[in-house]
Amino acid sequence: MPQTNADLYERRTKAVAKGVSNLGPVFVERAEGAAIIDVEGREFIDFAGGIGVVNVGHCNEKVVNAIQEQSKKLLHSCFHIAMYEGYVALAEKLIELSPGDFEKRAALFNSGAEAVENAVKISRCATGKPGVVVFENGFHGRTLLTMTMTSKVKPYKFSFGPYAPEVYRMPSAYCYRCPLGKEYPSCECACADKLEDFFISHAAAENIACLVAEPVIGEGGFITPPPEYFPKLQKICNEHGILFTADEVQTGMGRTGTMFAMEHWGVTPDLCTVAKSMGGGMPISGVVGRADIMDAPHVGGLGGTYGGNPVSCAASLAAIDALQNDGLLDRAKSLGEELRGHFEALQKKYPIIGDIRGKGPMLALELVEDPETRTPAAAKAKALTSFCLDQGLILLSCGNYGNVIRTLMPLVITDEQLDRGLSILDEGFAAVCA
C-alpha cells in the first residue's frame, strides 16, 4: 500500500534526530527539471533547487546518463590508491572555467564546507600565517572551522562551541542595512576601506593568511556588494600579502548568469571554492586557484577517502557540459531579467518588500514591517513560504532575521512553471499582507 506524507513523517519523527530540520512534511517520490512530485502524486514547482544544487535541473538527462555509464565501470577506488581519468578531467575543466589566465591547480572533495576548510588549509600552508577574515552574515558550512567562519549563531552555532581560533569577522557590504550608517553611493564603498582599520583594531595584517568572501552572501540574505567593493578588497589584500578567496559554493556554476559570480566584479581570486550545482545533484566539491598556492601543501596533506568520487566526477562533467552547451547561461541571464522585472512590480503592490537584490536569477526580496523603519518581517516571511508550499511552490527564506525570500530555481524551469510559481508568490503576498 502506498505510503502518505503523514505515514513517512511519523516514521521520520521516530528515526531521524530532532536537530535535522525540514521545510515541511513533504516526501519526494521523483523530480524532473523544475518539478518535484511527492509520494502522494502532488507536483510542486521548485524555486529552491535543493538549495542551489540543481541549476541544470532535477535528473538532467546528461547527468543521469553519465551516472549510469560510470556506475557500470567504477564506483570507487579512492583516487589516492588507484587513479582514474574523471578526476583529472574535472580538475582540468575547473582550471579552464575559473577566473584568471595564470597557471592553476585543482583538488576535489565532497562538500562545500570541505572545500572551504581545505582552501583555508592551503592558504595557511602557502603563507605561513594562521588568520582568516570572514564577514558578517556569511555562511561557509557546519564543520568546526566553517561553523566558526559562519556568522549566524542560531541555529548553526548555538551550543556547539568552543569554536576554532584565528577567525576574524568584519562587516559585510549590506547596503540596505549599512553597518556604518552610510548610504551608497555617497559612502564611496567605505565598508571595503574599513579593512585597513580592521587590521589595527581586530587582527594584524601580518597574521592573516586569507580573506574568504561569498560574491553574493547566500544563507545570510543574498547580500550583493556594489561594483567597487571586491576590487577594493582585493587591492588591500594584495598590498598586505593576504590571499583573496571566493567562496563560490552557492554562486558558482551559472547561478548568477556567469559560470563564476566573481566575474561580475571583474576580480580574479587567488582561490575559488566550488560545490553544489557543480555536481548536478551528486555530492562533490573542489578548490581551484593559483598553482604556486595550490601546490604549497606537502604530498598527502590534501585528500579524503571519497573526494572526487568517479560517479560524482562523471556527473559533474556532464552538468558542466549542460551549462556550457545547452544555453543555460543565456537562460540564466534572461531569467534574472524577467524575475527582477516581476519583483519590481510586486514591490509596487506590496510595501512589505523593502529591498530587491542579487545577480541574475539569484535574487532576494527582503521583507519589512515598515519601509521607513525597515523592521524585519520574519513572521510574514515564514507565513509566505508556508502559504506557497501549501499552494504547490517550494520557496525558501534566509537572512540573519529570517525575513528574506530567495530564488534558486533550476535554470531549466519552463515559462509555464515560472509563471505559475510567480502567480502563487503574488497570491502569497496578498494573503500575508491582508
HELIX and SHEET records of a PDB file:
HELIX    1   1 ASN A    5  ALA A   15  1                                  11    
HELIX    2   2 GLY A   49  GLY A   52  1                                   4    
HELIX    3   3 GLU A   61  SER A   71  1                                  11    
HELIX    4   4 GLU A   85  LEU A   97  1                                  13    
HELIX    5   5 GLY A  112  THR A  127  1                                  16    
HELIX    6   6 LEU A  144  MET A  149  1                                   6    
HELIX    7   7 CYS A  175  ARG A  177  5                                   3    
HELIX    8   8 ALA A  190  SER A  201  1                                  12    
HELIX    9   9 ALA A  205  ASN A  207  5                                   3    
HELIX   10  10 TYR A  229  HIS A  240  1                                  12    
HELIX   11  11 ALA A  261  TRP A  265  5                                   5    
HELIX   12  12 LYS A  276  GLY A  279  5                                   4    
HELIX   13  13 ALA A  291  MET A  294  1                                   4    
HELIX   14  14 PRO A  310  ASN A  325  1                                  16    
HELIX   15  15 LEU A  328  LYS A  349  1                                  22    
HELIX   16  16 ALA A  378  ASP A  390  1                                  13    
HELIX   17  17 ASP A  415  VAL A  432  1                                  18    
SHEET    1   A 4 VAL A  28  GLU A  32  0                                        
SHEET    2   A 4 ALA A  35  ASP A  38 -1                                        
SHEET    3   A 4 GLU A  43  ASP A  46 -1                                        
SHEET    4   A 4 LEU A 393  ILE A 394  1                                        
SHEET    1   B 7 LYS A 104  PHE A 109  0                                        
SHEET    2   B 7 SER A 285  ARG A 290 -1                                        
SHEET    3   B 7 LEU A 271  VAL A 274 -1                                        
SHEET    4   B 7 LEU A 243  ASP A 247  1                                        
SHEET    5   B 7 ILE A 208  ALA A 213  1                                        
SHEET    6   B 7 GLY A 131  PHE A 135  1                                        
SHEET    7   B 7 VAL A 167  MET A 170  1                                        
SHEET    1   C 4 ILE A 353  LYS A 359  0                                        
SHEET    2   C 4 MET A 362  LEU A 367 -1                                        
SHEET    3   C 4 VAL A 404  ARG A 406 -1                                        
SHEET    4   C 4 LEU A 396  CYS A 398 -1                                        
END                                                                             
